[in-house]
Amino acid sequence: MADDISSFAKDVLLVKSWKSSTFVWRLVVLTLAMVCGVYICSICLRQIGSGSKIGFLDIKVVQKPCPEPNIEPWEIPYVHYPKPKTYSREECACHPVRYFAILSMQRSGSGWFETFLNSHDNISSNGEIFSVKVRRSNMSTIAETLDTIYNLDWLSSASKNECTTAVGLKWMLNQGLMQHHEEIGEYFRIHGVSLIFLFRRNLLRRMVSVLANEYDRNAKLLNGTHKSHVHSPKEAEILAKYKPIINSTLLMAQLKQVNETTTKALEYFKNTRHIILYYEDVVKNRTKLRDVQDFLKVPQMDLKSRQVKIHKGSLSSQVGNWEDIRKALTGTPFQSFIREDYRR
């Protein structure tokens, strides 16, 4: 009987010992679970906080993109959204802008033509920018100048600022254009610049205008001032009184040189999107100006110019040694230049 009691007591102690051990292990497991739970919760809270912060920063940085313009796929490289440094385009920030350059030669009607473009509410043509030599001294200065113009940061009387939809300049072939034609052609390609070639068919008339302009640069016939372009018939009449003497011996070589220069320009930039215009065609047919507006993708407007033509009428009345010139060109490829070619 005593043995049974002793055995029972041992069993009771073992059960108590096992229960005590189980309780301890439960406490250990519970503690570990609590520690792990706290650790996991802290990591989650950090991630949520970090995510919220990133999301907030993204909202500040990302700007609402401009809607895609309704254009053909081939036009995409020619559509730009400049962000000027000098002002804000405000409500016109999403109005696409197209870049252009008028390539021409002195006394070919480019100044007159440009006044038509600048009479349009949405076109800014900034003049003969590269007449200043330092701007065309090397390709770096040329690119820097073009960047300023096409970013709408070139401030001139022609600038339409916020709502410009076509921006460009007038560029003479002898102002670094031919010298750096490869680099400039690449710039045109990368930046999606369209070209407007404007030449004169009658190179003899251009020569008369060049010589008369050079003479007035020194003589200053208009009250001691020189004007390349005039806005009144009276001023035009005064300047037209001068009749240059043309060297008939050098005439053929000079005409050939001008012709070769224009041919080279067309060859150099043939792969750039372009339109070719001739002064005589614009004089006779103003619908050519509508073609230019279509080319620049701007709304059609009635374009106007205040400039007055200086040399009118037949060439025989504008050259001091007409008979020498007539004889020199008769029977040559330039014979057509001595005939009347337009009447405005």
C-alpha positions as a Markdown table, in Angstrom:
| # | Residue | x | y | z |
|---|---|---|---|---|
| 1 | Met | 0.0 | 0.0 | 0.0 |
| 2 | Ala | 2.8 | 2.3 | 0.9 |
| 3 | Asp | 4.4 | 1.5 | -2.5 |
| 4 | Asp | 1.3 | 2.5 | -4.3 |
| 5 | Ile | 1.1 | 5.8 | -2.5 |
| 6 | Ser | 4.8 | 6.5 | -3.3 |
| 7 | Ser | 4.2 | 5.6 | -7.0 |
| 8 | Phe | 1.2 | 7.9 | -7.2 |
| 9 | Ala | 3.1 | 10.7 | -5.6 |
| 10 | Lys | 5.9 | 10.3 | -8.1 |
| 11 | Asp | 3.3 | 10.4 | -11.0 |
| 12 | Val | 1.8 | 13.6 | -9.6 |
| 13 | Leu | 5.2 | 15.3 | -9.4 |
| 14 | Leu | 6.0 | 14.3 | -13.0 |
| 15 | Val | 2.7 | 15.7 | -14.3 |
| 16 | Lys | 3.2 | 18.9 | -12.3 |
| 17 | Ser | 6.8 | 19.1 | -13.7 |
| 18 | Trp | 5.6 | 18.6 | -17.3 |
| 19 | Lys | 2.8 | 21.2 | -16.9 |
| 20 | Ser | 5.3 | 23.7 | -15.5 |
| 21 | Ser | 7.7 | 23.0 | -18.3 |
| 22 | Thr | 4.9 | 23.4 | -20.9 |
| 23 | Phe | 3.8 | 26.7 | -19.4 |
| 24 | Val | 7.4 | 28.0 | -19.6 |
| 25 | Trp | 7.7 | 27.0 | -23.3 |
| 26 | Arg | 4.4 | 28.6 | -24.0 |
| 27 | Leu | 5.6 | 31.8 | -22.5 |
| 28 | Val | 8.8 | 31.7 | -24.5 |
| 29 | Val | 6.9 | 31.1 | -27.8 |
| 30 | Leu | 4.4 | 33.8 | -27.0 |
| 31 | Thr | 7.2 | 36.2 | -26.2 |
| 32 | Leu | 9.0 | 35.4 | -29.5 |
| 33 | Ala | 5.7 | 35.8 | -31.4 |
| 34 | Met | 5.2 | 39.2 | -29.8 |
| 35 | Val | 8.7 | 40.3 | -30.6 |
| 36 | Cys | 8.4 | 39.1 | -34.2 |
| 37 | Gly | 5.1 | 40.8 | -34.6 |
| 38 | Val | 6.4 | 44.1 | -33.3 |
| 39 | Tyr | 9.4 | 43.8 | -35.7 |
| 40 | Ile | 7.2 | 43.0 | -38.7 |
| 41 | Cys | 4.8 | 45.8 | -37.9 |
| 42 | Ser | 7.7 | 48.3 | -37.7 |
| 43 | Ile | 9.0 | 47.3 | -41.1 |
| 44 | Cys | 5.6 | 47.6 | -42.6 |
| 45 | Leu | 5.1 | 51.0 | -41.1 |
| 46 | Arg | 8.4 | 52.1 | -42.5 |
| 47 | Gln | 7.6 | 50.9 | -46.0 |
| 48 | Ile | 4.2 | 52.6 | -45.9 |
| 49 | Gly | 5.8 | 55.8 | -44.7 |
| 50 | Ser | 8.5 | 55.6 | -47.4 |
| 51 | Gly | 5.9 | 54.9 | -50.1 |
| 52 | Ser | 3.8 | 57.8 | -49.1 |
| 53 | Lys | 6.8 | 60.1 | -49.2 |
| 54 | Ile | 7.9 | 58.9 | -52.7 |
| 55 | Gly | 4.4 | 59.3 | -54.0 |
| 56 | Phe | 4.2 | 62.8 | -52.7 |
| 57 | Leu | 7.5 | 63.7 | -54.4 |
| 58 | Asp | 6.4 | 62.1 | -57.7 |
| 59 | Ile | 3.3 | 64.3 | -57.7 |
| 60 | Lys | 5.4 | 67.4 | -57.3 |
| 61 | Val | 7.9 | 66.5 | -60.1 |
| 62 | Val | 5.8 | 65.0 | -62.8 |
| 63 | Gln | 4.0 | 67.5 | -64.9 |
| 64 | Lys | 0.8 | 67.0 | -66.9 |
| 65 | Pro | 1.9 | 66.2 | -70.5 |
| 66 | Cys | 0.6 | 68.1 | -73.4 |
| 67 | Pro | -2.0 | 66.2 | -75.5 |
| 68 | Glu | -0.8 | 64.7 | -78.7 |
| 69 | Pro | -1.5 | 67.1 | -81.6 |
| 70 | Asn | -3.7 | 65.8 | -84.4 |
| 71 | Ile | -0.9 | 65.4 | -87.0 |
| 72 | Glu | 0.4 | 62.8 | -89.4 |
| 73 | Pro | 3.2 | 60.5 | -88.1 |
| 74 | Trp | 5.8 | 62.0 | -90.5 |
| 75 | Glu | 5.2 | 65.5 | -88.9 |
| 76 | Ile | 6.1 | 64.4 | -85.3 |
| 77 | Pro | 9.9 | 65.4 | -85.6 |
| 78 | Tyr | 8.8 | 68.9 | -86.7 |
| 79 | Val | 6.5 | 69.6 | -83.7 |
| 80 | His | 8.1 | 71.1 | -80.6 |
| 81 | Tyr | 7.1 | 72.5 | -77.2 |
| 82 | Pro | 9.8 | 75.1 | -76.2 |
| 83 | Lys | 10.2 | 76.1 | -72.6 |
| 84 | Pro | 11.6 | 79.7 | -72.7 |
| 85 | Lys | 14.0 | 80.8 | -69.9 |
| 86 | Thr | 12.9 | 84.4 | -70.2 |
| 87 | Tyr | 9.2 | 84.1 | -69.8 |
| 88 | Ser | 6.3 | 81.6 | -69.4 |
| 89 | Arg | 4.2 | 80.5 | -72.4 |
| 90 | Glu | 1.3 | 80.2 | -69.9 |
| 91 | Glu | -1.9 | 79.1 | -71.7 |
| 92 | Cys | 0.0 | 78.5 | -74.9 |
| 93 | Ala | 2.5 | 76.1 | -73.3 |
| 94 | Cys | 0.8 | 73.2 | -75.1 |
| 95 | His | 0.6 | 74.9 | -78.5 |
| 96 | Pro | 3.1 | 73.1 | -80.7 |
| 97 | Val | 5.8 | 75.2 | -82.4 |
| 98 | Arg | 7.5 | 74.6 | -85.7 |
| 99 | Tyr | 11.0 | 75.7 | -86.6 |
| 100 | Phe | 12.0 | 77.2 | -89.9 |
| 101 | Ala | 14.8 | 79.1 | -91.6 |
| 102 | Ile | 14.6 | 81.3 | -94.8 |
| 103 | Leu | 17.8 | 80.6 | -96.9 |
| 104 | Ser | 18.5 | 83.3 | -99.4 |
| 105 | Met | 21.0 | 85.8 | -100.9 |
| 106 | Gln | 21.2 | 89.5 | -100.4 |
| 107 | Arg | 18.8 | 91.6 | -102.5 |
| 108 | Ser | 16.7 | 88.6 | -103.4 |
| 109 | Gly | 13.5 | 89.9 | -101.8 |
| 110 | Ser | 14.0 | 88.1 | -98.5 |
| 111 | Gly | 13.5 | 91.2 | -96.4 |
| 112 | Trp | 10.2 | 91.9 | -98.2 |
| 113 | Phe | 9.1 | 88.3 | -97.9 |
| 114 | Glu | 9.9 | 88.2 | -94.2 |
| 115 | Thr | 7.6 | 91.2 | -93.6 |
| 116 | Phe | 4.8 | 89.2 | -95.0 |
| 117 | Leu | 5.5 | 86.3 | -92.6 |
| 118 | Asn | 5.7 | 88.6 | -89.6 |
| 119 | Ser | 2.3 | 90.1 | -90.4 |
| 120 | His | 0.9 | 86.7 | -89.4 |
| 121 | Asp | -0.3 | 86.5 | -85.8 |
| 122 | Asn | 1.5 | 83.3 | -85.0 |
| 123 | Ile | 4.8 | 83.6 | -87.0 |
| 124 | Ser | 8.0 | 85.0 | -85.6 |
| 125 | Ser | 10.8 | 85.5 | -88.1 |
| 126 | Asn | 13.7 | 87.2 | -86.3 |
| 127 | Gly | 15.6 | 88.7 | -89.2 |
| 128 | Glu | 19.2 | 88.4 | -90.5 |
| 129 | Ile | 20.6 | 87.1 | -87.2 |
| 130 | Phe | 24.0 | 85.9 | -88.7 |
| 131 | Ser | 24.9 | 89.2 | -90.3 |
| 132 | Val | 26.8 | 89.7 | -87.0 |
| 133 | Lys | 30.1 | 87.9 | -87.6 |
| 134 | Val | 30.7 | 86.7 | -84.1 |
| 135 | Arg | 27.5 | 84.7 | -84.1 |
| 136 | Arg | 28.8 | 82.6 | -87.1 |
| 137 | Ser | 32.5 | 82.4 | -86.0 |
| 138 | Asn | 32.2 | 78.6 | -85.5 |
| 139 | Met | 29.6 | 75.9 | -85.2 |
| 140 | Ser | 29.4 | 76.2 | -81.4 |
| 141 | Thr | 28.3 | 79.8 | -81.6 |
| 142 | Ile | 26.0 | 79.1 | -84.5 |
| 143 | Ala | 24.3 | 76.2 | -82.5 |
| 144 | Glu | 24.0 | 78.4 | -79.4 |
| 145 | Thr | 22.4 | 81.2 | -81.4 |
| 146 | Leu | 19.9 | 78.8 | -83.0 |
| 147 | Asp | 19.1 | 77.2 | -79.7 |
| 148 | Thr | 18.2 | 80.6 | -78.3 |
| 149 | Ile | 16.0 | 81.4 | -81.3 |
| 150 | Tyr | 14.2 | 78.1 | -81.4 |
| 151 | Asn | 13.6 | 78.1 | -77.6 |
| 152 | Leu | 11.7 | 81.4 | -78.1 |
| 153 | Asp | 14.3 | 83.3 | -76.0 |
| 154 | Trp | 15.4 | 85.6 | -78.8 |
| 155 | Leu | 13.6 | 88.8 | -78.2 |
| 156 | Ser | 13.0 | 91.0 | -81.2 |
| 157 | Ser | 10.2 | 93.2 | -82.7 |
| 158 | Ala | 9.1 | 90.2 | -84.6 |
| 159 | Ser | 8.6 | 87.9 | -81.5 |
| 160 | Lys | 5.0 | 86.9 | -80.8 |
| 161 | Asn | 6.1 | 85.4 | -77.5 |
| 162 | Glu | 3.6 | 83.0 | -75.8 |
| 163 | Cys | 1.5 | 82.0 | -78.8 |
| 164 | Thr | 4.1 | 81.7 | -81.5 |
| 165 | Thr | 3.5 | 78.6 | -83.6 |
| 166 | Ala | 6.3 | 79.0 | -86.1 |
| 167 | Val | 9.6 | 80.6 | -85.3 |
| 168 | Gly | 12.7 | 81.2 | -87.5 |
| 169 | Leu | 15.2 | 83.5 | -89.0 |
| 170 | Lys | 16.5 | 84.8 | -92.3 |
| 171 | Trp | 19.9 | 83.3 | -93.2 |
| 172 | Met | 22.1 | 84.5 | -96.1 |
| 173 | Leu | 24.2 | 81.8 | -97.9 |
| 174 | Asn | 27.4 | 83.8 | -97.4 |
| 175 | Gln | 26.9 | 84.0 | -93.6 |
| 176 | Gly | 28.6 | 80.8 | -92.5 |
| 177 | Leu | 25.8 | 78.6 | -94.0 |
| 178 | Met | 27.9 | 77.2 | -96.9 |
| 179 | Gln | 31.1 | 77.0 | -94.8 |
| 180 | His | 29.5 | 74.8 | -92.1 |
| 181 | His | 26.8 | 73.2 | -94.3 |
| 182 | Glu | 27.4 | 69.6 | -93.0 |
| 183 | Glu | 27.1 | 70.5 | -89.3 |
| 184 | Ile | 24.2 | 72.9 | -89.9 |
| 185 | Gly | 22.4 | 70.3 | -92.0 |
| 186 | Glu | 22.8 | 67.8 | -89.1 |
| 187 | Tyr | 21.5 | 70.5 | -86.7 |
| 188 | Phe | 18.4 | 71.0 | -88.9 |
| 189 | Arg | 17.8 | 67.2 | -89.0 |
| 190 | Ile | 18.1 | 66.7 | -85.2 |
| 191 | His | 16.0 | 69.7 | -84.3 |
| 192 | Gly | 13.3 | 69.3 | -87.0 |
| 193 | Val | 13.9 | 72.6 | -88.8 |
| 194 | Ser | 12.1 | 73.2 | -92.1 |
| 195 | Leu | 13.7 | 75.4 | -94.8 |
| 196 | Ile | 12.3 | 78.0 | -97.1 |
| 197 | Phe | 14.6 | 78.7 | -100.1 |
| 198 | Leu | 14.0 | 82.1 | -101.6 |
| 199 | Phe | 15.9 | 83.1 | -104.7 |
| 200 | Arg | 15.6 | 85.4 | -107.7 |
| 201 | Arg | 15.4 | 84.0 | -111.2 |
| 202 | Asn | 16.7 | 87.2 | -112.8 |
| 203 | Leu | 20.2 | 87.5 | -111.4 |
| 204 | Leu | 20.9 | 90.6 | -113.4 |
| 205 | Arg | 18.1 | 92.5 | -111.6 |
| 206 | Arg | 19.6 | 91.2 | -108.3 |
| 207 | Met | 23.0 | 92.6 | -109.4 |
| 208 | Val | 21.4 | 96.0 | -110.1 |
| 209 | Ser | 19.9 | 96.0 | -106.6 |
| 210 | Val | 23.2 | 94.9 | -104.9 |
| 211 | Leu | 25.2 | 97.7 | -106.6 |
| 212 | Ala | 22.6 | 100.4 | -105.9 |
| 213 | Asn | 22.4 | 99.3 | -102.2 |
| 214 | Glu | 26.2 | 99.5 | -101.9 |
| 215 | Tyr | 26.2 | 102.9 | -103.5 |
| 216 | Asp | 23.6 | 104.2 | -101.0 |
| 217 | Arg | 25.5 | 102.7 | -98.1 |
| 218 | Asn | 28.2 | 105.4 | -98.8 |
| 219 | Ala | 26.1 | 108.2 | -100.4 |
| 220 | Lys | 23.2 | 108.0 | -97.9 |
| 221 | Leu | 20.8 | 109.6 | -100.3 |
| 222 | Leu | 17.8 | 109.8 | -97.9 |
| 223 | Asn | 18.6 | 112.8 | -95.8 |
| 224 | Gly | 22.0 | 111.4 | -94.8 |
| 225 | Thr | 20.8 | 108.0 | -93.8 |
| 226 | His | 21.1 | 104.6 | -95.5 |
| 227 | Lys | 18.0 | 102.4 | -96.0 |
| 228 | Ser | 18.1 | 99.0 | -97.5 |
| 229 | His | 14.3 | 98.9 | -97.7 |
| 230 | Val | 11.8 | 101.7 | -97.9 |
| 231 | His | 8.2 | 102.3 | -97.0 |
| 232 | Ser | 7.2 | 105.2 | -99.2 |
| 233 | Pro | 7.0 | 105.7 | -103.0 |
| 234 | Lys | 9.0 | 109.0 | -102.6 |
| 235 | Glu | 11.9 | 107.3 | -100.9 |
| 236 | Ala | 11.9 | 104.5 | -103.6 |
| 237 | Glu | 11.9 | 107.2 | -106.3 |
| 238 | Ile | 15.0 | 108.9 | -104.8 |
| 239 | Leu | 17.0 | 105.7 | -104.5 |
| 240 | Ala | 16.0 | 104.5 | -108.0 |
| 241 | Lys | 17.6 | 107.6 | -109.6 |
| 242 | Tyr | 21.0 | 106.0 | -109.2 |
| 243 | Lys | 21.9 | 103.9 | -112.3 |
| 244 | Pro | 24.9 | 101.6 | -111.6 |
| 245 | Ile | 27.6 | 100.9 | -114.2 |
| 246 | Ile | 28.1 | 97.1 | -114.5 |
| 247 | Asn | 31.4 | 95.7 | -115.5 |
| 248 | Ser | 30.4 | 93.8 | -118.7 |
| 249 | Thr | 33.8 | 91.9 | -118.7 |
| 250 | Leu | 33.2 | 90.3 | -115.4 |
| 251 | Leu | 29.5 | 90.0 | -115.7 |
| 252 | Met | 29.3 | 86.4 | -117.0 |
| 253 | Ala | 31.7 | 85.1 | -114.4 |
| 254 | Gln | 29.8 | 86.8 | -111.6 |
| 255 | Leu | 26.4 | 85.5 | -112.8 |
| 256 | Lys | 27.8 | 81.9 | -113.0 |
| 257 | Gln | 29.2 | 82.2 | -109.5 |
| 258 | Val | 25.9 | 83.2 | -108.0 |
| 259 | Asn | 24.1 | 80.4 | -110.0 |
| 260 | Glu | 26.6 | 77.8 | -108.7 |
| 261 | Thr | 26.2 | 79.0 | -105.1 |
| 262 | Thr | 22.4 | 78.6 | -105.2 |
| 263 | Thr | 22.8 | 75.2 | -106.9 |
| 264 | Lys | 25.2 | 74.0 | -104.2 |
| 265 | Ala | 22.9 | 75.2 | -101.4 |
| 266 | Leu | 20.0 | 73.2 | -102.8 |
| 267 | Glu | 22.3 | 70.2 | -103.1 |
| 268 | Tyr | 23.7 | 70.6 | -99.5 |
| 269 | Phe | 20.2 | 70.7 | -97.9 |
| 270 | Lys | 18.2 | 68.6 | -100.3 |
| 271 | Asn | 17.5 | 66.0 | -97.6 |
| 272 | Thr | 16.0 | 68.7 | -95.2 |
| 273 | Arg | 12.3 | 69.3 | -95.4 |
| 274 | His | 12.0 | 72.4 | -97.7 |
| 275 | Ile | 10.1 | 74.5 | -100.1 |
| 276 | Ile | 11.6 | 76.5 | -103.0 |
| 277 | Leu | 10.3 | 79.9 | -103.9 |
| 278 | Tyr | 11.3 | 82.6 | -106.4 |
| 279 | Tyr | 10.8 | 86.3 | -105.8 |
| 280 | Glu | 9.3 | 86.8 | -109.2 |
| 281 | Asp | 6.6 | 84.1 | -108.5 |
| 282 | Val | 5.6 | 85.7 | -105.2 |
| 283 | Val | 5.4 | 89.1 | -106.9 |
| 284 | Lys | 3.1 | 87.9 | -109.6 |
| 285 | Asn | 1.1 | 85.4 | -107.6 |
| 286 | Arg | 0.4 | 86.1 | -103.9 |
| 287 | Thr | -1.2 | 82.6 | -103.5 |
| 288 | Lys | 2.4 | 81.5 | -103.0 |
| 289 | Leu | 2.1 | 83.0 | -99.6 |
| 290 | Arg | -0.7 | 80.6 | -98.9 |
| 291 | Asp | 1.6 | 77.7 | -99.9 |
| 292 | Val | 4.1 | 79.0 | -97.3 |
| 293 | Gln | 1.5 | 79.1 | -94.6 |
| 294 | Asp | 0.5 | 75.5 | -95.4 |
| 295 | Phe | 4.1 | 74.5 | -95.3 |
| 296 | Leu | 4.5 | 76.0 | -91.8 |
| 297 | Lys | 1.2 | 74.5 | -90.7 |
| 298 | Val | -0.2 | 77.9 | -89.5 |
| 299 | Pro | -3.8 | 79.2 | -89.8 |
| 300 | Gln | -4.3 | 80.9 | -93.2 |
| 301 | Met | -4.3 | 84.7 | -93.0 |
| 302 | Asp | -4.2 | 87.6 | -95.4 |
| 303 | Leu | -0.5 | 88.6 | -95.2 |
| 304 | Lys | 0.7 | 92.1 | -95.9 |
| 305 | Ser | 3.9 | 94.1 | -96.3 |
| 306 | Arg | 4.6 | 97.8 | -96.0 |
| 307 | Gln | 7.7 | 97.7 | -98.0 |
| 308 | Val | 7.8 | 99.5 | -101.4 |
| 309 | Lys | 9.7 | 98.2 | -104.4 |
| 310 | Ile | 12.6 | 100.5 | -105.4 |
| 311 | His | 13.5 | 99.4 | -108.9 |
| 312 | Lys | 10.5 | 99.2 | -111.2 |
| 313 | Gly | 10.1 | 99.0 | -115.0 |
| 314 | Ser | 12.5 | 97.7 | -117.6 |
| 315 | Leu | 16.1 | 97.0 | -116.8 |
| 316 | Ser | 17.3 | 99.3 | -119.7 |
| 317 | Ser | 16.1 | 102.2 | -117.6 |
| 318 | Gln | 18.0 | 101.1 | -114.5 |
| 319 | Val | 21.5 | 100.4 | -115.8 |
| 320 | Gly | 23.9 | 103.2 | -116.8 |
| 321 | Asn | 25.7 | 101.1 | -119.6 |
| 322 | Trp | 22.7 | 99.1 | -120.8 |
| 323 | Glu | 24.0 | 98.6 | -124.4 |
| 324 | Asp | 27.2 | 97.0 | -123.1 |
| 325 | Ile | 25.3 | 94.6 | -120.9 |
| 326 | Arg | 22.8 | 93.7 | -123.6 |
| 327 | Lys | 25.6 | 92.8 | -126.0 |
| 328 | Ala | 27.5 | 90.8 | -123.3 |
| 329 | Leu | 24.5 | 88.6 | -122.5 |
| 330 | Thr | 23.0 | 88.2 | -126.0 |
| 331 | Gly | 23.5 | 84.6 | -127.2 |
| 332 | Thr | 24.5 | 83.3 | -123.7 |
| 333 | Pro | 22.5 | 81.1 | -121.2 |
| 334 | Phe | 21.7 | 84.4 | -119.4 |
| 335 | Gln | 20.1 | 86.1 | -122.4 |
| 336 | Ser | 16.6 | 85.9 | -120.8 |
| 337 | Phe | 17.7 | 88.2 | -118.0 |
| 338 | Ile | 17.7 | 91.2 | -120.4 |
| 339 | Arg | 13.9 | 90.7 | -121.1 |
| 340 | Glu | 11.0 | 91.8 | -118.9 |
| 341 | Asp | 10.1 | 89.1 | -116.5 |
| 342 | Tyr | 7.4 | 90.6 | -114.3 |
| 343 | Arg | 5.3 | 93.7 | -114.1 |
| 344 | Arg | 4.7 | 94.6 | -110.4 |
